[in-house]
Amino acid sequence: IVEFILALFLFFAPEIVQENLLILGLSDPLLEIIISSSGSLYYLMGTIILLFVIFQFLLIWSLFIGRNWARIVIITFYLIWIIPTIISIINKENVIDNSLSLIISLAICTYLLFNNNVKEYYLHSRKKN
């Protein structure tokens, strides 16, 4: 929901986003490029974020209605996400945050891969379609 709201603001009201970023004192190099750029970059970023939000919605909806491909995509994303999380923990960057992220990612993967109720749900959903 937050990403959707950000996309709408970037798309329809880039001036508000620019003013709030300056007020917050955010000094990320990417944000500085965005702030100093023309409005077209706002529209591009808003469009990309909006497409990402639509993809997330479709993925979550497909997961909810029992599409096994959505389950596989979610598992794949979380398994890929684990790699940089472990690297960050090894490099001692935000150890607590990354450890929590690792635990949640592993829990979700374990649940979707090994829980018998989940397997049964997707098996029955496949037979219905």
C-alpha positions in Angstrom: 0.0 0.0 0.0 2.9 2.4 0.8 4.5 1.7 -2.5 1.2 2.4 -4.3 0.8 5.7 -2.5 4.4 6.6 -3.3 3.8 5.8 -7.0 0.7 8.0 -7.0 2.6 10.9 -5.4 5.5 10.5 -7.8 3.2 10.3 -10.8 0.6 13.0 -9.9 2.4 15.3 -7.4 6.2 15.2 -7.8 6.5 18.7 -6.3 5.1 17.5 -3.0 7.6 14.6 -2.9 10.5 16.9 -3.8 9.6 19.4 -1.0 9.2 16.6 1.6 12.5 15.0 0.7 14.2 18.3 1.1 12.4 19.0 4.5 13.5 15.5 5.8 17.1 16.3 4.9 17.6 13.0 3.0 21.0 13.2 1.4 21.1 9.9 -0.6 22.9 10.4 -3.9 20.0 8.8 -5.8 17.6 11.1 -4.1 19.7 14.1 -5.0 19.6 13.1 -8.6 15.8 12.7 -8.4 15.3 16.0 -6.7 17.5 17.9 -9.2 16.0 16.2 -12.3 13.0 17.2 -14.4 9.5 15.9 -13.8 10.0 13.1 -16.4 12.1 11.1 -13.9 9.3 11.3 -11.4 6.8 9.9 -13.9 9.3 7.1 -14.8 9.8 6.2 -11.2 6.1 6.4 -10.4 5.3 4.1 -13.4 8.0 1.6 -12.4 6.8 1.5 -8.8 3.1 1.3 -9.9 4.0 -1.7 -12.2 5.8 -3.3 -9.3 2.8 -2.9 -7.1 0.5 -4.4 -9.7 2.9 -7.3 -10.1 2.9 -7.8 -6.3 -0.9 -7.7 -6.2 -1.3 -10.3 -9.0 1.3 -12.5 -7.3 -0.4 -12.3 -3.9 -3.9 -12.8 -5.5 -2.6 -15.8 -7.4 -1.1 -17.2 -4.2 -4.4 -16.7 -2.4 -6.4 -18.5 -5.1 -4.0 -21.4 -5.1 -1.8 -21.0 -8.2 1.3 -23.1 -7.7 3.4 -20.9 -10.0 2.9 -18.0 -7.5 4.0 -20.2 -4.7 7.2 -21.2 -6.6 7.9 -17.5 -7.5 7.5 -16.5 -3.8 9.8 -19.3 -2.7 12.4 -18.3 -5.4 12.3 -14.6 -4.4 12.8 -15.5 -0.7 15.6 -17.9 -1.5 17.3 -15.3 -3.6 16.7 -12.7 -0.8 18.5 -14.9 1.7 21.9 -14.7 -0.1 22.4 -10.9 0.3 21.0 -11.1 3.8 23.6 -13.7 4.8 26.4 -11.6 3.1 25.2 -8.5 5.1 25.3 -10.5 8.3 28.8 -11.7 7.6 29.9 -8.1 6.8 28.3 -7.0 10.1 25.9 -4.6 8.5 22.6 -4.1 10.4 23.1 -7.5 12.0 19.8 -7.4 14.0 17.7 -6.3 11.1 19.3 -8.7 8.7 19.1 -11.6 11.2 15.4 -10.9 11.6 14.9 -10.7 7.9 16.8 -14.1 7.5 14.6 -15.7 10.1 11.4 -14.5 8.5 12.6 -15.5 5.0 13.5 -19.0 6.2 10.2 -19.4 8.0 8.2 -18.4 4.9 10.2 -20.7 2.7 10.0 -23.6 5.1 6.2 -23.1 5.5 5.6 -22.9 1.7 7.9 -25.8 1.0 7.3 -28.3 3.7 3.9 -27.7 5.3 1.5 -30.5 4.4 -1.6 -28.3 4.5 0.0 -25.9 2.0 1.0 -28.7 -0.3 -2.5 -30.1 -0.1 -4.1 -26.7 -0.8 -2.1 -26.2 -4.0 -2.6 -29.8 -5.0 -6.4 -29.5 -4.7 -6.3 -26.1 -6.4 -4.5 -27.6 -9.4 -7.1 -30.4 -9.7 -9.9 -27.8 -9.7 -8.4 -25.9 -12.6 
